[in-house]
Amino acid sequence: MASQDSQPFHWRYTEFDDRNFQIRGRTLFFIVVLFSIVLLITILFLYARWVCRIRHLPSAATSAPHRAHAPPAQPQGLDPATINSLPMTLHRSPSMAGLREEPECCICLGVFQDGDKVKVLPECQHCYHSECVDKWLTARPNCPLCRASLRAHSLV
């Protein structure tokens, strides 16, 4: 054993020589099939990306005439006649001593004072300052708090 310990370790590069490395039969077939599958998936992925990109980009030839002949956009909110027809009352402070929380307009977050003009929405009975709810309803046809639609009321 002493003689083995005294000999230095030498790498034999001939053992790592790959001149005799050969790919035959099934191994070559599986490598070709695997490479073909990876190539096919890559091509399908790139094609799908290209198709999605083409569908979402408007072409210059079709978009310009379409914009020129498009009907004007309808306003999103209610018409002024419907907004003016909503009932308006003057706010009065509640006379109950147990009520500690004062009502407020959820649009401007202002507390209702005695004599404020308040509009009551017919669908949900929510109250708002007249100026606040008028601005809201010109842009949107629903209650700011509960989102109840007022379009059905405007048709009646």
C-alpha positions, 0 to 999 in steps of 0.5 A: 500500500505504501507504493500506491500512496507514493505514486503521483496521480496522472490524468489519462486524457485518452479516457476522455477522448470522444473520437469513438463517440457514435450516435446510432439507431434509436438514439439518433431517431429520438434526438431528431424527433425531439428537435422537430417537436421543439422547432414546431412548437417555436414556429407555432408560438411565433405564428400565434403572436404574429396573428394576435398582433395583426388582429389588434392593430388597426390598418390605416386603410380601414380605420380612416374611412370607418372613423369618418362615417361613424355616427357621433357618440351618444352622451353617456348620462341623462338628458337635461330635461330628465335631470331637471324633472327630478324632485327637489326639496329643501333640507331640514335638520332632523328633530330627533335627539337620538340622531347624532350623525348628520346626513351628507352628500356623498358626491362632495362629502358636504354636510346638508345644512338647513335650506340646502336644495336637495334632489331625491333620486326616485329609484333609491331615494338617495339625497344629494346637493342639486348642483352635485347630482346634476353634474354627476347625471350629465356624465352617468345615468345612475345613482352615485351611491348604489348605482341604481339606473335612472334610465328606466325612470327617464323613459316613463 
